């Protein structure tokens, strides 16, 4: 069961929580273990069989383009989707549709460190005929990152507290920053503008009863959006606490 051929990495963020580190360097190029953080999701997707990756750009975007080039050294083709103004996660996907085409695709944040089994994620998604499947984890701080609640089949039944009246026993989860989406998702996106794929699209789809699923992940995860979390990730990589098989030397 082949993983999607295309993917997108969200890298346009301003990195405001990481200032002053991001004043002159885009968040995506801040280093962890001697490599820019964006290389982690890039290599993860390439190892899963992705052939073409779209990277959206805004803050210091040309530096990202210069650092990654055409993607050939990673074994993929990289295409860029510049934004002005910044479009948030959902707006970024809508703008990049001409590059993504009408086929399923993977989506990853550049500022999350993890190592899920993407092959198993895709099989889970296909078997459930999901519109979107999110890598999720049980976490005591789920509310901080945006909680969602899944039933015993993994189906997301409540997203960011809605809908309220769900009576089934549910398990609290948090989203880890990696998901796969069927091409039909485009029919649920506004044609343009600034909007979030999670807050504005997924939340509404769950309320409507659409097939969104959570794929449980119990491995290493680290948000890279703040200076303390970035420092912890750097220490974990230096100490080999996190050493994913997908990393290669370039």
C-alpha positions as CSV (number, residue, x, y, z in Angstrom):
1,X,0.0,0.0,0.0
2,X,1.9,3.0,-1.3
3,X,2.3,6.1,0.8
4,X,1.1,9.3,-1.0
5,X,3.5,10.6,-3.6
6,X,3.1,14.3,-2.6
7,X,3.4,16.1,0.7
8,X,3.6,19.6,2.1
9,X,5.7,21.0,4.9
10,X,4.4,24.1,6.7
11,X,7.4,26.5,7.1
12,X,6.0,30.0,6.7
13,X,5.6,30.8,10.4
14,X,7.1,34.0,11.9
15,X,8.6,32.1,14.8
16,X,7.5,34.9,17.2
17,X,7.9,32.7,20.3
18,X,11.5,32.0,19.4
19,X,12.6,35.6,19.0
20,X,15.3,36.8,18.9
21,X,16.6,33.5,17.4
22,X,14.2,34.1,14.4
23,X,15.0,37.7,13.8
24,X,17.6,36.9,11.2
25,X,17.0,33.1,10.7
26,X,13.7,31.6,9.7
27,X,12.3,29.1,12.3
28,X,12.7,26.2,9.8
29,X,16.4,26.7,9.6
30,X,17.2,26.8,13.3
31,X,19.6,23.9,13.9
32,X,19.0,20.7,15.9
33,X,21.9,18.3,15.9
34,X,23.8,20.2,13.3
35,X,21.0,20.3,10.7
36,X,18.0,22.7,10.2
37,X,14.8,21.5,11.9
38,X,13.0,21.3,8.6
39,X,15.3,18.4,7.5
40,X,13.6,16.2,10.1
41,X,10.1,16.1,8.5
42,X,11.7,16.4,5.1
43,X,13.8,13.2,5.6
44,X,10.9,11.5,7.4
45,X,8.6,12.0,4.4
46,X,11.3,11.1,1.9
47,X,12.0,7.8,3.7
48,X,8.2,7.0,3.5
49,X,8.4,7.2,-0.3
50,X,7.2,10.8,-0.9
51,X,8.6,12.1,-4.2
52,X,7.5,15.7,-4.3
53,X,7.3,18.1,-1.3
54,X,5.7,21.6,-1.3
55,X,7.2,24.0,1.2
56,X,5.3,27.2,1.9
57,X,7.4,30.4,2.5
58,X,6.9,33.7,4.2
59,X,9.3,35.0,6.9
60,X,12.8,35.0,5.4
61,X,11.5,32.5,2.9
62,X,14.4,33.0,0.4
63,X,16.8,31.7,3.0
64,X,14.8,28.4,3.2
65,X,14.7,28.1,-0.6
66,X,18.5,28.7,-0.8
67,X,19.2,26.1,2.0
68,X,17.0,23.3,0.6
69,X,17.4,24.0,-3.2
70,X,15.5,21.7,-5.5
71,X,15.5,18.8,-3.0
72,X,17.7,16.5,-5.1
73,X,20.2,15.9,-2.3
74,X,17.3,14.5,-0.2
75,X,16.0,12.3,-3.0
76,X,12.8,14.4,-3.6
77,X,11.6,17.3,-5.7
78,X,10.9,20.4,-3.6
79,X,8.5,23.1,-4.9
80,X,7.8,26.3,-3.1
81,X,4.7,28.2,-2.4
82,X,5.5,31.8,-1.3
83,X,2.8,33.7,0.7
84,X,2.3,37.4,1.2
85,X,0.5,37.8,3.5
86,X,0.9,34.6,5.6
87,X,-2.1,32.4,5.1
88,X,-2.2,30.1,8.2
89,X,-2.2,26.3,7.7
90,X,-5.5,25.9,5.8
91,X,-4.9,28.9,3.6
92,X,-1.5,27.6,2.8
93,X,-3.0,24.3,1.6
94,X,-5.6,26.0,-0.5
95,X,-3.0,28.2,-2.2
96,X,-0.8,25.2,-2.9
97,X,-3.5,23.1,-4.5
98,X,-2.1,23.6,-8.0
99,X,1.1,22.0,-6.8
100,X,-0.5,19.3,-4.7
101,X,-2.9,18.3,-7.5
102,X,-6.0,16.1,-6.9
103,X,-4.4,13.3,-5.0
104,X,-4.0,12.4,-1.4
105,X,-1.1,14.0,0.4
106,X,0.8,14.2,3.7
107,X,1.1,17.3,5.7
108,X,3.8,18.1,8.4
109,X,4.7,21.0,10.5
110,X,8.3,22.0,10.4
111,X,8.4,22.6,14.1
112,X,7.6,19.2,15.5
113,X,10.1,16.4,16.2
114,X,8.7,12.8,16.0
115,X,9.1,9.5,14.3
116,X,5.7,7.8,13.5
117,X,5.3,4.8,11.3
118,X,4.1,6.5,8.2
119,X,3.3,3.3,6.4
120,X,1.1,2.2,9.2
121,X,-0.5,5.6,9.3
122,X,-1.4,5.4,5.7
123,X,-2.8,1.9,5.9
124,X,-4.9,3.0,8.9
125,X,-6.2,6.0,6.8
126,X,-7.1,3.9,3.8
127,X,-8.8,1.1,5.7
128,X,-11.1,3.6,7.4
129,X,-11.7,5.6,4.2
130,X,-10.8,8.7,6.2
131,X,-11.0,12.2,4.9
132,X,-8.1,13.1,7.2
133,X,-6.0,11.1,9.7
134,X,-4.0,12.9,12.3
135,X,-1.0,11.5,14.3
136,X,-2.1,11.9,17.9
137,X,-0.8,11.1,21.3
138,X,-2.1,10.8,24.9
139,X,-0.6,13.8,26.8
140,X,-1.3,15.5,30.1
141,X,-1.0,18.8,28.3
142,X,-3.4,18.0,25.5
143,X,-5.5,21.1,26.3
144,X,-2.5,23.4,25.8
145,X,-1.9,22.1,22.3
146,X,-5.5,21.7,21.2
147,X,-7.4,18.7,22.5
148,X,-9.4,16.2,20.5
149,X,-11.4,13.2,21.6
150,X,-11.5,9.8,19.8
151,X,-13.8,6.8,20.2
152,X,-12.4,3.3,20.5
153,X,-12.1,3.0,16.7
154,X,-9.9,6.1,16.6
155,X,-12.6,8.3,15.0
156,X,-12.4,11.9,16.1
157,X,-15.8,12.7,17.8
158,X,-14.9,16.0,19.4
159,X,-12.4,18.6,18.2
160,X,-11.5,21.6,20.4
161,X,-14.5,20.9,22.6
162,X,-17.1,20.6,19.8
163,X,-19.7,19.1,19.4
164,X,-20.6,19.2,23.1
165,X,-23.3,16.5,23.3
166,X,-21.2,13.4,22.5
167,X,-22.3,10.6,24.8
168,X,-19.9,7.8,23.8
169,X,-16.8,7.0,26.0
170,X,-14.0,9.0,24.4
171,X,-10.2,9.2,24.9
172,X,-8.5,12.6,25.1
173,X,-5.6,13.1,22.6
174,X,-3.5,15.9,21.2
175,X,-2.4,16.5,17.6
176,X,1.3,15.9,16.9
177,X,1.8,17.9,13.7
178,X,1.7,15.2,11.0
179,X,-1.4,14.1,9.1
180,X,-2.5,12.5,5.8
181,X,-5.4,13.9,3.8
182,X,-7.6,12.5,1.0
183,X,-8.0,14.6,-2.1
184,X,-11.7,15.1,-1.2
185,X,-10.5,17.5,1.6
186,X,-10.2,20.3,-1.0
187,X,-14.0,20.4,-1.3
188,X,-14.2,21.4,2.3
189,X,-11.7,24.2,2.0
190,X,-12.5,27.9,1.3
191,X,-11.1,28.9,-2.0
192,X,-8.7,31.4,-0.4
193,X,-8.0,33.6,2.5
194,X,-6.4,33.1,5.9
195,X,-7.7,30.1,7.8
196,X,-6.5,27.1,9.9
197,X,-6.9,23.5,8.8
198,X,-7.4,22.4,12.4
199,X,-9.4,25.2,14.1
200,X,-11.5,26.2,11.1
201,X,-11.8,23.1,8.9
202,X,-11.3,20.0,11.0
203,X,-13.4,21.3,13.9
204,X,-16.3,22.0,11.5
205,X,-15.9,18.6,9.8
206,X,-16.1,16.7,13.1
207,X,-19.3,18.6,14.0
208,X,-20.7,17.5,10.6
209,X,-19.8,13.9,11.4
210,X,-17.2,13.5,8.7
211,X,-14.6,10.7,8.8
212,X,-11.6,12.2,10.6
213,X,-9.4,9.8,12.6
214,X,-6.6,9.9,15.1
215,X,-3.7,7.5,14.6
216,X,-2.1,6.8,18.1
217,X,1.6,7.4,18.4
218,X,3.5,6.6,21.6
219,X,7.1,7.5,20.6
220,X,9.2,10.6,21.0
221,X,7.6,13.9,20.4
222,X,8.8,17.5,20.9
223,X,7.2,20.8,20.0
224,X,9.9,23.2,18.7
225,X,8.0,26.4,18.9
226,X,9.7,27.9,22.0
227,X,13.3,28.4,23.1
228,X,13.0,26.0,26.1
229,X,11.5,23.2,23.9
230,X,14.1,23.8,21.2
231,X,16.9,23.5,23.8
232,X,15.4,20.3,25.1
233,X,15.2,18.8,21.6
234,X,18.8,19.8,20.9
235,X,19.9,18.0,24.1
236,X,17.8,14.9,23.2
237,X,19.4,14.7,19.8
238,X,22.9,15.3,21.1
239,X,22.3,12.6,23.7
240,X,20.8,10.2,21.2
241,X,17.5,10.2,23.1
242,X,16.0,10.9,19.7
243,X,17.7,9.1,16.8
244,X,15.2,8.4,14.0
245,X,16.1,5.9,11.4
246,X,15.0,8.2,8.6
247,X,17.9,10.6,9.1
248,X,20.8,10.5,6.6
249,X,24.0,12.4,6.2
250,X,24.2,14.9,3.4
